[in-house]
């Protein structure tokens, strides 16, 4: 990745970390889930309003490192108005991007601002920070009540 692109990606991540989008509790949420990353201290509560298979609204609260907050912010912005199936497909693409890397077949072009997190695949401990919100999303969509942990083998 060239230096200009890396700098742009850092700016996007910092912007979403400092001014997270959709950082709020949804009073009319009909799905929610909690997630935590015990190694970094990231904690998130994700709220969704899903009607007729479409994510009408989405918000999150919690605390965490810059990567965790930025990932949650970009995820919520990307998923509002999407179907549950589109959300699952985006999860799969994002997970490949941060675990396998962009040079191994991940579709970076279709990721929009989420591509700014593509560099975390080089840092295995940061992958958990970037993917926490996404695994919490899957739990919320599945209606699971058990909190999500990045140390659960199902989230790797």
C-alpha positions as CSV (number, residue, x, y, z in Angstrom):
1,X,0.0,0.0,0.0
2,X,1.4,3.4,-0.9
3,X,2.1,6.1,1.7
4,X,-0.6,8.4,0.5
5,X,-3.3,5.8,0.7
6,X,-2.0,4.7,4.2
7,X,-2.2,8.3,5.4
8,X,-5.8,8.7,4.0
9,X,-6.8,5.5,5.7
10,X,-5.3,6.7,9.0
11,X,-7.3,10.0,8.7
12,X,-10.6,8.0,8.1
13,X,-10.0,5.8,11.1
14,X,-9.1,8.8,13.4
15,X,-12.1,10.7,12.2
16,X,-14.5,7.9,13.0
17,X,-12.8,7.2,16.3
18,X,-12.9,10.8,17.5
19,X,-16.4,11.5,16.1
20,X,-18.2,8.1,15.9
21,X,-21.3,8.0,13.8
22,X,-24.4,6.5,15.4
23,X,-23.0,6.6,18.9
24,X,-26.2,6.4,20.7
25,X,-28.7,4.0,22.3
26,X,-31.8,3.3,20.2
27,X,-34.9,3.6,22.4
28,X,-36.9,1.6,19.9
29,X,-34.3,-1.1,19.2
30,X,-35.8,-4.6,18.8
31,X,-32.4,-6.3,18.8
32,X,-29.3,-5.8,20.8
33,X,-26.1,-7.5,21.9
34,X,-23.0,-6.9,24.0
35,X,-19.5,-7.6,23.0
36,X,-16.1,-7.2,24.7
37,X,-12.4,-7.7,23.9
38,X,-10.7,-8.6,27.2
39,X,-7.2,-8.2,25.8
40,X,-7.7,-4.6,24.7
41,X,-10.6,-3.6,27.0
42,X,-13.0,-2.8,24.2
43,X,-16.7,-2.9,25.2
44,X,-19.7,-2.4,22.9
45,X,-23.4,-2.6,23.1
46,X,-25.0,-2.6,19.7
47,X,-28.7,-1.7,19.1
48,X,-30.7,-2.5,16.0
49,X,-34.1,-1.7,14.7
50,X,-34.9,-4.4,12.2
51,X,-38.2,-4.4,10.3
52,X,-39.2,-6.7,7.4
53,X,-35.6,-8.0,7.2
54,X,-34.1,-4.5,6.8
55,X,-31.9,-2.7,9.3
56,X,-33.9,0.5,9.7
57,X,-31.6,2.0,12.3
58,X,-28.5,1.0,14.2
59,X,-26.5,2.5,17.0
60,X,-23.8,1.6,19.5
61,X,-22.4,2.6,22.9
62,X,-19.3,1.6,24.7
63,X,-15.6,2.3,25.0
64,X,-12.5,1.1,23.3
65,X,-9.4,1.8,21.3
66,X,-9.4,3.9,18.2
67,X,-9.7,0.9,15.9
68,X,-12.6,-0.6,17.8
69,X,-14.6,2.7,17.8
70,X,-13.8,3.5,14.2
71,X,-14.9,0.0,13.1
72,X,-18.2,0.2,15.0
73,X,-18.8,3.7,13.6
74,X,-18.1,2.7,10.0
75,X,-20.1,-0.5,10.3
76,X,-23.2,1.3,11.6
77,X,-22.9,3.8,8.7
78,X,-22.5,1.1,6.1
79,X,-25.4,-1.1,7.4
80,X,-28.2,1.4,7.9
81,X,-30.9,0.6,5.3
82,X,-29.4,-2.8,4.3
83,X,-31.1,-6.1,4.5
84,X,-30.0,-8.7,7.0
85,X,-28.6,-10.8,4.1
86,X,-26.6,-7.8,2.9
87,X,-25.3,-7.3,6.4
88,X,-24.1,-10.9,6.6
89,X,-22.4,-10.6,3.2
90,X,-20.7,-7.4,4.3
91,X,-19.6,-9.2,7.5
92,X,-18.0,-11.9,5.4
93,X,-16.1,-9.5,3.1
94,X,-15.0,-7.4,6.1
95,X,-13.8,-10.4,8.0
96,X,-11.8,-11.6,5.0
97,X,-10.3,-8.1,4.6
98,X,-9.1,-7.9,8.2
99,X,-8.1,-11.6,8.7
100,X,-6.7,-12.5,5.3
101,X,-5.7,-9.1,3.9
102,X,-6.4,-7.3,0.8
103,X,-3.8,-9.1,-1.3
104,X,-5.4,-12.5,-0.7
105,X,-8.6,-11.9,-2.6
106,X,-10.6,-9.7,-0.3
107,X,-12.8,-7.3,-2.3
108,X,-11.4,-3.9,-1.2
109,X,-13.1,-1.9,-3.9
110,X,-16.6,-2.7,-2.6
111,X,-15.8,-1.9,1.0
112,X,-15.9,1.9,0.9
113,X,-14.5,3.5,4.0
114,X,-14.3,0.1,5.7
115,X,-11.2,-0.5,3.5
116,X,-9.4,1.9,5.7
117,X,-9.2,-0.9,8.2
118,X,-7.5,-3.3,5.8
119,X,-4.1,-2.8,7.4
120,X,-5.1,-4.4,10.6
121,X,-4.7,-7.9,9.2
122,X,-0.9,-7.4,9.6
123,X,-1.5,-7.1,13.4
124,X,-3.3,-10.1,14.7
125,X,-4.1,-8.5,18.1
126,X,-5.8,-5.5,16.3
127,X,-8.0,-7.8,14.2
128,X,-10.0,-8.5,17.3
129,X,-10.4,-4.8,17.9
130,X,-11.6,-4.2,14.3
131,X,-14.0,-7.2,14.3
132,X,-15.6,-6.9,17.7
133,X,-18.5,-4.8,16.5
134,X,-19.1,-7.1,13.6
135,X,-19.3,-10.2,15.7
136,X,-21.6,-8.4,18.1
137,X,-23.8,-7.5,15.0
138,X,-24.1,-11.2,14.1
139,X,-25.1,-12.0,17.7
140,X,-27.7,-9.3,17.7
141,X,-29.2,-10.4,14.4
142,X,-29.3,-14.0,15.6
143,X,-31.0,-12.9,18.9
144,X,-28.4,-14.4,21.1
145,X,-28.3,-13.2,24.7
146,X,-24.8,-14.4,25.6
147,X,-22.2,-11.5,25.4
148,X,-19.7,-11.9,22.5
149,X,-16.1,-12.2,23.5
150,X,-13.1,-11.9,21.1
151,X,-11.6,-14.8,23.0
152,X,-14.3,-17.1,22.0
153,X,-13.0,-19.4,19.2
154,X,-16.2,-18.7,17.1
155,X,-15.1,-15.1,16.7
156,X,-11.8,-15.7,15.1
